[in-house]
Amino acid sequence: MAIMKKYEKTTQFVFLDVTNAKTTKEAEVSAKKLGISDFFKANKSKTSTVAIINSKTKDIIKTFQGESDKKAYEIALNSIIKKSN
């Protein structure tokens, strides 16, 4: 949540909940609307996955699995923000 607060003006955060069948279906619909269906299908069984995706190109910049180091997220986010400016 601290990362979201810090980057709320420059970054769009999306949560795709795969807790149960209902939330997974809703997440699948959201992923399709966002143009990241392939990513969702490939990763929906990997809980605690965080991906930084370029919203324009849909390229995956960085993927984290179970990462708890806030600094790692900040480095990746700062990198993509710097490139897009």
PyMOL Python script that loads the backbone (N, CA, C, O; Angstrom):
from pymol import cmd

cmd.read_pdbstr("""\
ATOM      1  N   MET A   1       0.814  -1.199   0.000  1.00  0.00           N
ATOM      2  CA  MET A   1       0.000   0.000   0.000  1.00  0.00           C
ATOM      3  C   MET A   1       0.861   1.269   0.000  1.00  0.00           C
ATOM      4  O   MET A   1       0.483   2.282  -0.588  1.00  0.00           O
ATOM      5  N   ALA A   2       2.010   1.203   0.659  1.00  0.00           N
ATOM      6  CA  ALA A   2       2.905   2.368   0.681  1.00  0.00           C
ATOM      7  C   ALA A   2       3.415   2.672  -0.725  1.00  0.00           C
ATOM      8  O   ALA A   2       3.535   3.836  -1.108  1.00  0.00           O
ATOM      9  N   ILE A   3       3.711   1.635  -1.482  1.00  0.00           N
ATOM     10  CA  ILE A   3       4.173   1.818  -2.868  1.00  0.00           C
ATOM     11  C   ILE A   3       3.055   2.461  -3.693  1.00  0.00           C
ATOM     12  O   ILE A   3       3.302   3.395  -4.456  1.00  0.00           O
ATOM     13  N   MET A   4       1.845   1.966  -3.539  1.00  0.00           N
ATOM     14  CA  MET A   4       0.717   2.534  -4.281  1.00  0.00           C
ATOM     15  C   MET A   4       0.544   4.016  -3.962  1.00  0.00           C
ATOM     16  O   MET A   4       0.339   4.828  -4.864  1.00  0.00           O
ATOM     17  N   LYS A   5       0.626   4.360  -2.708  1.00  0.00           N
ATOM     18  CA  LYS A   5       0.470   5.753  -2.295  1.00  0.00           C
ATOM     19  C   LYS A   5       1.565   6.629  -2.910  1.00  0.00           C
ATOM     20  O   LYS A   5       1.296   7.724  -3.403  1.00  0.00           O
ATOM     21  N   LYS A   6       2.785   6.135  -2.874  1.00  0.00           N
ATOM     22  CA  LYS A   6       3.927   6.897  -3.385  1.00  0.00           C
ATOM     23  C   LYS A   6       3.843   7.128  -4.897  1.00  0.00           C
ATOM     24  O   LYS A   6       4.233   8.188  -5.387  1.00  0.00           O
ATOM     25  N   TYR A   7       3.334   6.138  -5.635  1.00  0.00           N
ATOM     26  CA  TYR A   7       3.344   6.197  -7.093  1.00  0.00           C
ATOM     27  C   TYR A   7       1.960   6.423  -7.716  1.00  0.00           C
ATOM     28  O   TYR A   7       1.801   6.261  -8.926  1.00  0.00           O
ATOM     29  N   GLU A   8       0.971   6.790  -6.917  1.00  0.00           N
ATOM     30  CA  GLU A   8      -0.396   6.897  -7.411  1.00  0.00           C
ATOM     31  C   GLU A   8      -0.573   7.903  -8.548  1.00  0.00           C
ATOM     32  O   GLU A   8      -1.506   7.766  -9.340  1.00  0.00           O
ATOM     33  N   LYS A   9       0.287   8.898  -8.648  1.00  0.00           N
ATOM     34  CA  LYS A   9       0.153   9.916  -9.694  1.00  0.00           C
ATOM     35  C   LYS A   9       0.802   9.494 -11.016  1.00  0.00           C
ATOM     36  O   LYS A   9       0.518  10.080 -12.061  1.00  0.00           O
ATOM     37  N   THR A  10       1.659   8.493 -10.972  1.00  0.00           N
ATOM     38  CA  THR A  10       2.395   8.107 -12.184  1.00  0.00           C
ATOM     39  C   THR A  10       2.141   6.666 -12.632  1.00  0.00           C
ATOM     40  O   THR A  10       2.564   6.267 -13.717  1.00  0.00           O
ATOM     41  N   THR A  11       1.458   5.898 -11.806  1.00  0.00           N
ATOM     42  CA  THR A  11       1.344   4.474 -12.068  1.00  0.00           C
ATOM     43  C   THR A  11      -0.079   3.988 -11.832  1.00  0.00           C
ATOM     44  O   THR A  11      -0.726   4.383 -10.862  1.00  0.00           O
ATOM     45  N   GLN A  12      -0.557   3.134 -12.718  1.00  0.00           N
ATOM     46  CA  GLN A  12      -1.868   2.514 -12.535  1.00  0.00           C
ATOM     47  C   GLN A  12      -1.648   1.144 -11.896  1.00  0.00           C
ATOM     48  O   GLN A  12      -0.874   0.332 -12.403  1.00  0.00           O
ATOM     49  N   PHE A  13      -2.322   0.899 -10.799  1.00  0.00           N
ATOM     50  CA  PHE A  13      -2.224  -0.384 -10.113  1.00  0.00           C
ATOM     51  C   PHE A  13      -3.501  -1.179 -10.366  1.00  0.00           C
ATOM     52  O   PHE A  13      -4.608  -0.651 -10.257  1.00  0.00           O
ATOM     53  N   VAL A  14      -3.330  -2.446 -10.702  1.00  0.00           N
ATOM     54  CA  VAL A  14      -4.459  -3.329 -10.984  1.00  0.00           C
ATOM     55  C   VAL A  14      -4.270  -4.600 -10.175  1.00  0.00           C
ATOM     56  O   VAL A  14      -3.189  -5.189 -10.165  1.00  0.00           O
ATOM     57  N   PHE A  15      -5.329  -5.015  -9.498  1.00  0.00           N
ATOM     58  CA  PHE A  15      -5.295  -6.262  -8.739  1.00  0.00           C
ATOM     59  C   PHE A  15      -6.166  -7.288  -9.454  1.00  0.00           C
ATOM     60  O   PHE A  15      -7.318  -7.015  -9.789  1.00  0.00           O
ATOM     61  N   LEU A  16      -5.607  -8.456  -9.680  1.00  0.00           N
ATOM     62  CA  LEU A  16      -6.357  -9.545 -10.292  1.00  0.00           C
ATOM     63  C   LEU A  16      -6.446 -10.668  -9.262  1.00  0.00           C
ATOM     64  O   LEU A  16      -5.496 -11.425  -9.064  1.00  0.00           O
ATOM     65  N   ASP A  17      -7.584 -10.758  -8.624  1.00  0.00           N
ATOM     66  CA  ASP A  17      -7.819 -11.686  -7.511  1.00  0.00           C
ATOM     67  C   ASP A  17      -8.203 -13.066  -8.039  1.00  0.00           C
ATOM     68  O   ASP A  17      -9.166 -13.206  -8.792  1.00  0.00           O
ATOM     69  N   VAL A  18      -7.445 -14.076  -7.639  1.00  0.00           N
ATOM     70  CA  VAL A  18      -7.713 -15.458  -8.054  1.00  0.00           C
ATOM     71  C   VAL A  18      -8.012 -16.343  -6.843  1.00  0.00           C
ATOM     72  O   VAL A  18      -7.681 -17.529  -6.824  1.00  0.00           O
ATOM     73  N   THR A  19      -8.639 -15.745  -5.844  1.00  0.00           N
ATOM     74  CA  THR A  19      -8.935 -16.442  -4.598  1.00  0.00           C
ATOM     75  C   THR A  19      -9.905 -17.602  -4.798  1.00  0.00           C
ATOM     76  O   THR A  19      -9.743 -18.663  -4.195  1.00  0.00           O
ATOM     77  N   ASN A  20     -10.918 -17.397  -5.651  1.00  0.00           N
ATOM     78  CA  ASN A  20     -11.916 -18.434  -5.883  1.00  0.00           C
ATOM     79  C   ASN A  20     -12.429 -18.315  -7.319  1.00  0.00           C
ATOM     80  O   ASN A  20     -11.980 -17.453  -8.075  1.00  0.00           O
ATOM     81  N   ALA A  21     -13.362 -19.178  -7.683  1.00  0.00           N
ATOM     82  CA  ALA A  21     -13.852 -19.207  -9.068  1.00  0.00           C
ATOM     83  C   ALA A  21     -14.486 -17.880  -9.481  1.00  0.00           C
ATOM     84  O   ALA A  21     -14.275 -17.414 -10.601  1.00  0.00           O
ATOM     85  N   LYS A  22     -15.255 -17.275  -8.590  1.00  0.00           N
ATOM     86  CA  LYS A  22     -15.928 -16.015  -8.917  1.00  0.00           C
ATOM     87  C   LYS A  22     -14.931 -14.886  -9.146  1.00  0.00           C
ATOM     88  O   LYS A  22     -15.010 -14.170 -10.145  1.00  0.00           O
ATOM     89  N   THR A  23     -13.986 -14.732  -8.210  1.00  0.00           N
ATOM     90  CA  THR A  23     -13.017 -13.637  -8.358  1.00  0.00           C
ATOM     91  C   THR A  23     -12.074 -13.891  -9.528  1.00  0.00           C
ATOM     92  O   THR A  23     -11.627 -12.949 -10.182  1.00  0.00           O
ATOM     93  N   THR A  24     -11.773 -15.147  -9.790  1.00  0.00           N
ATOM     94  CA  THR A  24     -10.907 -15.478 -10.933  1.00  0.00           C
ATOM     95  C   THR A  24     -11.591 -15.103 -12.238  1.00  0.00           C
ATOM     96  O   THR A  24     -10.947 -14.565 -13.139  1.00  0.00           O
ATOM     97  N   LYS A  25     -12.884 -15.378 -12.353  1.00  0.00           N
ATOM     98  CA  LYS A  25     -13.628 -15.015 -13.563  1.00  0.00           C
ATOM     99  C   LYS A  25     -13.653 -13.495 -13.739  1.00  0.00           C
ATOM    100  O   LYS A  25     -13.467 -12.988 -14.845  1.00  0.00           O
ATOM    101  N   GLU A  26     -13.884 -12.777 -12.641  1.00  0.00           N
ATOM    102  CA  GLU A  26     -13.878 -11.312 -12.696  1.00  0.00           C
ATOM    103  C   GLU A  26     -12.500 -10.792 -13.097  1.00  0.00           C
ATOM    104  O   GLU A  26     -12.392  -9.852 -13.884  1.00  0.00           O
ATOM    105  N   ALA A  27     -11.463 -11.398 -12.563  1.00  0.00           N
ATOM    106  CA  ALA A  27     -10.090 -10.999 -12.895  1.00  0.00           C
ATOM    107  C   ALA A  27      -9.797 -11.271 -14.365  1.00  0.00           C
ATOM    108  O   ALA A  27      -9.124 -10.482 -15.028  1.00  0.00           O
ATOM    109  N   GLU A  28     -10.300 -12.382 -14.865  1.00  0.00           N
ATOM    110  CA  GLU A  28     -10.099 -12.726 -16.281  1.00  0.00           C
ATOM    111  C   GLU A  28     -10.747 -11.681 -17.188  1.00  0.00           C
ATOM    112  O   GLU A  28     -10.167 -11.297 -18.204  1.00  0.00           O
ATOM    113  N   VAL A  29     -11.936 -11.224 -16.829  1.00  0.00           N
ATOM    114  CA  VAL A  29     -12.621 -10.178 -17.590  1.00  0.00           C
ATOM    115  C   VAL A  29     -11.812  -8.884 -17.548  1.00  0.00           C
ATOM    116  O   VAL A  29     -11.633  -8.226 -18.573  1.00  0.00           O
ATOM    117  N   SER A  30     -11.331  -8.524 -16.374  1.00  0.00           N
ATOM    118  CA  SER A  30     -10.508  -7.313 -16.232  1.00  0.00           C
ATOM    119  C   SER A  30      -9.233  -7.408 -17.059  1.00  0.00           C
ATOM    120  O   SER A  30      -8.853  -6.450 -17.733  1.00  0.00           O
ATOM    121  N   ALA A  31      -8.579  -8.552 -17.009  1.00  0.00           N
ATOM    122  CA  ALA A  31      -7.346  -8.745 -17.775  1.00  0.00           C
ATOM    123  C   ALA A  31      -7.609  -8.587 -19.266  1.00  0.00           C
ATOM    124  O   ALA A  31      -6.805  -7.993 -19.985  1.00  0.00           O
ATOM    125  N   LYS A  32      -8.727  -9.115 -19.725  1.00  0.00           N
ATOM    126  CA  LYS A  32      -9.072  -8.995 -21.147  1.00  0.00           C
ATOM    127  C   LYS A  32      -9.264  -7.526 -21.519  1.00  0.00           C
ATOM    128  O   LYS A  32      -8.772  -7.074 -22.552  1.00  0.00           O
ATOM    129  N   LYS A  33      -9.984  -6.779 -20.670  1.00  0.00           N
ATOM    130  CA  LYS A  33     -10.211  -5.351 -20.934  1.00  0.00           C
ATOM    131  C   LYS A  33      -8.894  -4.582 -20.979  1.00  0.00           C
ATOM    132  O   LYS A  33      -8.756  -3.625 -21.740  1.00  0.00           O
ATOM    133  N   LEU A  34      -7.937  -4.997 -20.170  1.00  0.00           N
ATOM    134  CA  LEU A  34      -6.644  -4.322 -20.104  1.00  0.00           C
ATOM    135  C   LEU A  34      -5.667  -4.778 -21.184  1.00  0.00           C
ATOM    136  O   LEU A  34      -4.599  -4.189 -21.353  1.00  0.00           O
ATOM    137  N   GLY A  35      -6.037  -5.826 -21.913  1.00  0.00           N
ATOM    138  CA  GLY A  35      -5.158  -6.339 -22.969  1.00  0.00           C
ATOM    139  C   GLY A  35      -4.027  -7.200 -22.451  1.00  0.00           C
ATOM    140  O   GLY A  35      -2.986  -7.326 -23.096  1.00  0.00           O
ATOM    141  N   ILE A  36      -4.233  -7.802 -21.266  1.00  0.00           N
ATOM    142  CA  ILE A  36      -3.177  -8.648 -20.686  1.00  0.00           C
ATOM    143  C   ILE A  36      -3.691 -10.075 -20.421  1.00  0.00           C
ATOM    144  O   ILE A  36      -3.275 -10.723 -19.460  1.00  0.00           O
ATOM    145  N   SER A  37      -4.579 -10.541 -21.265  1.00  0.00           N
ATOM    146  CA  SER A  37      -5.146 -11.879 -21.102  1.00  0.00           C
ATOM    147  C   SER A  37      -4.086 -12.972 -21.118  1.00  0.00           C
ATOM    148  O   SER A  37      -4.133 -13.893 -20.303  1.00  0.00           O
ATOM    149  N   ASP A  38      -3.146 -12.879 -22.026  1.00  0.00           N
ATOM    150  CA  ASP A  38      -2.091 -13.903 -22.104  1.00  0.00           C
ATOM    151  C   ASP A  38      -1.280 -13.952 -20.812  1.00  0.00           C
ATOM    152  O   ASP A  38      -0.976 -15.032 -20.306  1.00  0.00           O
ATOM    153  N   PHE A  39      -0.934 -12.790 -20.285  1.00  0.00           N
ATOM    154  CA  PHE A  39      -0.203 -12.735 -19.023  1.00  0.00           C
ATOM    155  C   PHE A  39      -1.035 -13.365 -17.908  1.00  0.00           C
ATOM    156  O   PHE A  39      -0.518 -14.155 -17.118  1.00  0.00           O
ATOM    157  N   PHE A  40      -2.305 -13.022 -17.843  1.00  0.00           N
ATOM    158  CA  PHE A  40      -3.173 -13.559 -16.808  1.00  0.00           C
ATOM    159  C   PHE A  40      -3.257 -15.083 -16.888  1.00  0.00           C
ATOM    160  O   PHE A  40      -3.108 -15.773 -15.879  1.00  0.00           O
ATOM    161  N   LYS A  41      -3.493 -15.592 -18.070  1.00  0.00           N
ATOM    162  CA  LYS A  41      -3.591 -17.046 -18.240  1.00  0.00           C
ATOM    163  C   LYS A  41      -2.306 -17.756 -17.821  1.00  0.00           C
ATOM    164  O   LYS A  41      -2.352 -18.826 -17.215  1.00  0.00           O
ATOM    165  N   ALA A  42      -1.180 -17.166 -18.141  1.00  0.00           N
ATOM    166  CA  ALA A  42       0.111 -17.779 -17.820  1.00  0.00           C
ATOM    167  C   ALA A  42       0.457 -17.700 -16.337  1.00  0.00           C
ATOM    168  O   ALA A  42       1.258 -18.497 -15.848  1.00  0.00           O
ATOM    169  N   ASN A  43      -0.132 -16.757 -15.619  1.00  0.00           N
ATOM    170  CA  ASN A  43       0.276 -16.515 -14.235  1.00  0.00           C
ATOM    171  C   ASN A  43      -0.814 -16.673 -13.184  1.00  0.00           C
ATOM    172  O   ASN A  43      -0.544 -16.491 -11.997  1.00  0.00           O
ATOM    173  N   LYS A  44      -2.022 -17.001 -13.583  1.00  0.00           N
ATOM    174  CA  LYS A  44      -3.114 -17.017 -12.605  1.00  0.00           C
ATOM    175  C   LYS A  44      -2.949 -18.071 -11.512  1.00  0.00           C
ATOM    176  O   LYS A  44      -3.554 -17.953 -10.447  1.00  0.00           O
ATOM    177  N   SER A  45      -2.156 -19.075 -11.756  1.00  0.00           N
ATOM    178  CA  SER A  45      -1.937 -20.088 -10.712  1.00  0.00           C
ATOM    179  C   SER A  45      -0.761 -19.744  -9.800  1.00  0.00           C
ATOM    180  O   SER A  45      -0.491 -20.462  -8.838  1.00  0.00           O
ATOM    181  N   LYS A  46      -0.066 -18.654 -10.099  1.00  0.00           N
ATOM    182  CA  LYS A  46       1.090 -18.230  -9.305  1.00  0.00           C
ATOM    183  C   LYS A  46       0.669 -17.093  -8.384  1.00  0.00           C
ATOM    184  O   LYS A  46       0.703 -15.926  -8.774  1.00  0.00           O
ATOM    185  N   THR A  47       0.273 -17.434  -7.166  1.00  0.00           N
ATOM    186  CA  THR A  47      -0.175 -16.392  -6.249  1.00  0.00           C
ATOM    187  C   THR A  47       0.987 -15.492  -5.853  1.00  0.00           C
ATOM    188  O   THR A  47       2.152 -15.880  -5.935  1.00  0.00           O
ATOM    189  N   SER A  48       0.652 -14.310  -5.431  1.00  0.00           N
ATOM    190  CA  SER A  48       1.616 -13.288  -5.021  1.00  0.00           C
ATOM    191  C   SER A  48       2.543 -12.863  -6.153  1.00  0.00           C
ATOM    192  O   SER A  48       3.699 -12.509  -5.921  1.00  0.00           O
ATOM    193  N   THR A  49       2.034 -12.899  -7.368  1.00  0.00           N
ATOM    194  CA  THR A  49       2.806 -12.426  -8.513  1.00  0.00           C
ATOM    195  C   THR A  49       2.512 -10.947  -8.730  1.00  0.00           C
ATOM    196  O   THR A  49       1.357 -10.522  -8.755  1.00  0.00           O
ATOM    197  N   VAL A  50       3.565 -10.186  -8.882  1.00  0.00           N
ATOM    198  CA  VAL A  50       3.440  -8.763  -9.192  1.00  0.00           C
ATOM    199  C   VAL A  50       4.205  -8.531 -10.485  1.00  0.00           C
ATOM    200  O   VAL A  50       5.356  -8.943 -10.627  1.00  0.00           O
ATOM    201  N   ALA A  51       3.552  -7.871 -11.416  1.00  0.00           N
ATOM    202  CA  ALA A  51       4.204  -7.575 -12.689  1.00  0.00           C
ATOM    203  C   ALA A  51       4.117  -6.084 -12.958  1.00  0.00           C
ATOM    204  O   ALA A  51       3.112  -5.438 -12.662  1.00  0.00           O
ATOM    205  N   ILE A  52       5.166  -5.565 -13.512  1.00  0.00           N
ATOM    206  CA  ILE A  52       5.162  -4.190 -13.979  1.00  0.00           C
ATOM    207  C   ILE A  52       5.076  -4.282 -15.498  1.00  0.00           C
ATOM    208  O   ILE A  52       5.971  -4.800 -16.165  1.00  0.00           O
ATOM    209  N   ILE A  53       3.974  -3.764 -16.017  1.00  0.00           N
ATOM    210  CA  ILE A  53       3.664  -3.893 -17.439  1.00  0.00           C
ATOM    211  C   ILE A  53       3.516  -2.503 -18.034  1.00  0.00           C
ATOM    212  O   ILE A  53       2.841  -1.645 -17.466  1.00  0.00           O
ATOM    213  N   ASN A  54       4.147  -2.285 -19.175  1.00  0.00           N
ATOM    214  CA  ASN A  54       3.995  -1.029 -19.885  1.00  0.00           C
ATOM    215  C   ASN A  54       2.564  -0.961 -20.410  1.00  0.00           C
ATOM    216  O   ASN A  54       2.164  -1.795 -21.222  1.00  0.00           O
ATOM    217  N   SER A  55       1.797   0.014 -19.959  1.00  0.00           N
ATOM    218  CA  SER A  55       0.379   0.082 -20.322  1.00  0.00           C
ATOM    219  C   SER A  55       0.152   0.361 -21.803  1.00  0.00           C
ATOM    220  O   SER A  55      -0.898   0.014 -22.345  1.00  0.00           O
ATOM    221  N   LYS A  56       1.112   0.974 -22.452  1.00  0.00           N
ATOM    222  CA  LYS A  56       0.955   1.277 -23.875  1.00  0.00           C
ATOM    223  C   LYS A  56       1.285   0.082 -24.755  1.00  0.00           C
ATOM    224  O   LYS A  56       0.541  -0.232 -25.684  1.00  0.00           O
ATOM    225  N   THR A  57       2.387  -0.578 -24.471  1.00  0.00           N
ATOM    226  CA  THR A  57       2.842  -1.675 -25.326  1.00  0.00           C
ATOM    227  C   THR A  57       2.449  -3.054 -24.810  1.00  0.00           C
ATOM    228  O   THR A  57       2.507  -4.034 -25.551  1.00  0.00           O
ATOM    229  N   LYS A  58       2.050  -3.133 -23.547  1.00  0.00           N
ATOM    230  CA  LYS A  58       1.717  -4.388 -22.845  1.00  0.00           C
ATOM    231  C   LYS A  58       2.941  -5.271 -22.631  1.00  0.00           C
ATOM    232  O   LYS A  58       2.813  -6.448 -22.295  1.00  0.00           O
ATOM    233  N   ASP A  59       4.124  -4.702 -22.825  1.00  0.00           N
ATOM    234  CA  ASP A  59       5.359  -5.430 -22.549  1.00  0.00           C
ATOM    235  C   ASP A  59       5.535  -5.608 -21.044  1.00  0.00           C
ATOM    236  O   ASP A  59       5.275  -4.687 -20.270  1.00  0.00           O
ATOM    237  N   ILE A  60       5.973  -6.782 -20.638  1.00  0.00           N
ATOM    238  CA  ILE A  60       6.241  -7.041 -19.226  1.00  0.00           C
ATOM    239  C   ILE A  60       7.643  -6.537 -18.924  1.00  0.00           C
ATOM    240  O   ILE A  60       8.623  -7.035 -19.477  1.00  0.00           O
ATOM    241  N   ILE A  61       7.729  -5.560 -18.055  1.00  0.00           N
ATOM    242  CA  ILE A  61       9.004  -4.948 -17.711  1.00  0.00           C
ATOM    243  C   ILE A  61       9.730  -5.774 -16.658  1.00  0.00           C
ATOM    244  O   ILE A  61      10.929  -6.026 -16.770  1.00  0.00           O
ATOM    245  N   LYS A  62       8.998  -6.190 -15.642  1.00  0.00           N
ATOM    246  CA  LYS A  62       9.591  -6.943 -14.540  1.00  0.00           C
ATOM    247  C   LYS A  62       8.493  -7.743 -13.862  1.00  0.00           C
ATOM    248  O   LYS A  62       7.371  -7.262 -13.702  1.00  0.00           O
ATOM    249  N   THR A  63       8.819  -8.965 -13.465  1.00  0.00           N
ATOM    250  CA  THR A  63       7.886  -9.811 -12.724  1.00  0.00           C
ATOM    251  C   THR A  63       8.524 -10.206 -11.406  1.00  0.00           C
ATOM    252  O   THR A  63       9.696 -10.578 -11.349  1.00  0.00           O
ATOM    253  N   PHE A  64       7.731 -10.118 -10.352  1.00  0.00           N
ATOM    254  CA  PHE A  64       8.164 -10.506  -9.012  1.00  0.00           C
ATOM    255  C   PHE A  64       7.279 -11.648  -8.536  1.00  0.00           C
ATOM    256  O   PHE A  64       6.075 -11.658  -8.792  1.00  0.00           O
ATOM    257  N   GLN A  65       7.869 -12.590  -7.856  1.00  0.00           N
ATOM    258  CA  GLN A  65       7.111 -13.704  -7.273  1.00  0.00           C
ATOM    259  C   GLN A  65       7.391 -13.742  -5.776  1.00  0.00           C
ATOM    260  O   GLN A  65       8.483 -14.123  -5.353  1.00  0.00           O
ATOM    261  N   GLY A  66       6.403 -13.347  -4.973  1.00  0.00           N
ATOM    262  CA  GLY A  66       6.556 -13.382  -3.524  1.00  0.00           C
ATOM    263  C   GLY A  66       7.582 -12.409  -2.980  1.00  0.00           C
ATOM    264  O   GLY A  66       8.110 -12.618  -1.888  1.00  0.00           O
ATOM    265  N   GLU A  67       7.871 -11.362  -3.710  1.00  0.00           N
ATOM    266  CA  GLU A  67       8.876 -10.365  -3.296  1.00  0.00           C
ATOM    267  C   GLU A  67       8.328  -9.508  -2.158  1.00  0.00           C
ATOM    268  O   GLU A  67       7.183  -9.059  -2.214  1.00  0.00           O
ATOM    269  N   SER A  68       9.119  -9.286  -1.156  1.00  0.00           N
ATOM    270  CA  SER A  68       8.677  -8.439  -0.044  1.00  0.00           C
ATOM    271  C   SER A  68       9.566  -7.212   0.141  1.00  0.00           C
ATOM    272  O   SER A  68       9.343  -6.415   1.052  1.00  0.00           O
ATOM    273  N   ASP A  69      10.568  -7.060  -0.717  1.00  0.00           N
ATOM    274  CA  ASP A  69      11.482  -5.932  -0.623  1.00  0.00           C
ATOM    275  C   ASP A  69      10.912  -4.728  -1.384  1.00  0.00           C
ATOM    276  O   ASP A  69      10.913  -4.702  -2.614  1.00  0.00           O
ATOM    277  N   LYS A  70      10.437  -3.756  -0.646  1.00  0.00           N
ATOM    278  CA  LYS A  70       9.846  -2.547  -1.226  1.00  0.00           C
ATOM    279  C   LYS A  70      10.811  -1.858  -2.188  1.00  0.00           C
ATOM    280  O   LYS A  70      10.389  -1.317  -3.210  1.00  0.00           O
ATOM    281  N   LYS A  71      12.083  -1.877  -1.869  1.00  0.00           N
ATOM    282  CA  LYS A  71      13.092  -1.206  -2.702  1.00  0.00           C
ATOM    283  C   LYS A  71      13.151  -1.811  -4.110  1.00  0.00           C
ATOM    284  O   LYS A  71      13.347  -1.088  -5.088  1.00  0.00           O
ATOM    285  N   ALA A  72      12.981  -3.127  -4.213  1.00  0.00           N
ATOM    286  CA  ALA A  72      13.005  -3.787  -5.527  1.00  0.00           C
ATOM    287  C   ALA A  72      11.889  -3.252  -6.422  1.00  0.00           C
ATOM    288  O   ALA A  72      12.102  -3.024  -7.613  1.00  0.00           O
ATOM    289  N   TYR A  73      10.702  -3.053  -5.854  1.00  0.00           N
ATOM    290  CA  TYR A  73       9.589  -2.494  -6.620  1.00  0.00           C
ATOM    291  C   TYR A  73       9.882  -1.056  -7.033  1.00  0.00           C
ATOM    292  O   TYR A  73       9.611  -0.656  -8.165  1.00  0.00           O
ATOM    293  N   GLU A  74      10.433  -0.292  -6.111  1.00  0.00           N
ATOM    294  CA  GLU A  74      10.733   1.106  -6.419  1.00  0.00           C
ATOM    295  C   GLU A  74      11.755   1.229  -7.541  1.00  0.00           C
ATOM    296  O   GLU A  74      11.614   2.085  -8.414  1.00  0.00           O
ATOM    297  N   ILE A  75      12.767   0.397  -7.527  1.00  0.00           N
ATOM    298  CA  ILE A  75      13.779   0.430  -8.595  1.00  0.00           C
ATOM    299  C   ILE A  75      13.133   0.153  -9.948  1.00  0.00           C
ATOM    300  O   ILE A  75      13.392   0.858 -10.923  1.00  0.00           O
ATOM    301  N   ALA A  76      12.298  -0.870 -10.002  1.00  0.00           N
ATOM    302  CA  ALA A  76      11.642  -1.226 -11.270  1.00  0.00           C
ATOM    303  C   ALA A  76      10.683  -0.122 -11.724  1.00  0.00           C
ATOM    304  O   ALA A  76      10.673   0.243 -12.899  1.00  0.00           O
ATOM    305  N   LEU A  77       9.890   0.403 -10.812  1.00  0.00           N
ATOM    306  CA  LEU A  77       8.948   1.470 -11.170  1.00  0.00           C
ATOM    307  C   LEU A  77       9.680   2.729 -11.616  1.00  0.00           C
ATOM    308  O   LEU A  77       9.307   3.343 -12.615  1.00  0.00           O
ATOM    309  N   ASN A  78      10.708   3.112 -10.890  1.00  0.00           N
ATOM    310  CA  ASN A  78      11.474   4.308 -11.270  1.00  0.00           C
ATOM    311  C   ASN A  78      12.102   4.148 -12.640  1.00  0.00           C
ATOM    312  O   ASN A  78      12.185   5.113 -13.400  1.00  0.00           O
ATOM    313  N   SER A  79      12.541   2.953 -12.962  1.00  0.00           N
ATOM    314  CA  SER A  79      13.149   2.679 -14.261  1.00  0.00           C
ATOM    315  C   SER A  79      12.167   2.910 -15.401  1.00  0.00           C
ATOM    316  O   SER A  79      12.502   3.568 -16.386  1.00  0.00           O
ATOM    317  N   ILE A  80      10.958   2.373 -15.276  1.00  0.00           N
ATOM    318  CA  ILE A  80       9.985   2.536 -16.352  1.00  0.00           C
ATOM    319  C   ILE A  80       9.458   3.970 -16.421  1.00  0.00           C
ATOM    320  O   ILE A  80       9.203   4.485 -17.509  1.00  0.00           O
ATOM    321  N   ILE A  81       9.296   4.609 -15.272  1.00  0.00           N
ATOM    322  CA  ILE A  81       8.837   6.003 -15.262  1.00  0.00           C
ATOM    323  C   ILE A  81       9.875   6.891 -15.948  1.00  0.00           C
ATOM    324  O   ILE A  81       9.523   7.774 -16.729  1.00  0.00           O
ATOM    325  N   LYS A  82      11.131   6.659 -15.658  1.00  0.00           N
ATOM    326  CA  LYS A  82      12.224   7.450 -16.264  1.00  0.00           C
ATOM    327  C   LYS A  82      12.241   7.261 -17.781  1.00  0.00           C
ATOM    328  O   LYS A  82      12.437   8.224 -18.522  1.00  0.00           O
ATOM    329  N   LYS A  83      12.039   6.029 -18.244  1.00  0.00           N
ATOM    330  CA  LYS A  83      12.056   5.755 -19.679  1.00  0.00           C
ATOM    331  C   LYS A  83      10.886   6.409 -20.397  1.00  0.00           C
ATOM    332  O   LYS A  83      11.017   6.794 -21.559  1.00  0.00           O
ATOM    333  N   SER A  84       9.747   6.543 -19.731  1.00  0.00           N
ATOM    334  CA  SER A  84       8.566   7.081 -20.385  1.00  0.00           C
ATOM    335  C   SER A  84       8.527   8.605 -20.381  1.00  0.00           C
ATOM    336  O   SER A  84       7.676   9.202 -21.041  1.00  0.00           O
ATOM    337  N   ASN A  85       9.432   9.237 -19.651  1.00  0.00           N
ATOM    338  CA  ASN A  85       9.464  10.710 -19.627  1.00  0.00           C
ATOM    339  C   ASN A  85      10.308  11.286 -20.730  1.00  0.00           C
ATOM    340  O   ASN A  85      10.432  12.506 -20.840  1.00  0.00           O
TER     341      ASN A  85
END
""", "prot")
cmd.dss("prot")
cmd.show_as("cartoon", "prot")
cmd.util.cbc("prot")
cmd.orient("prot")
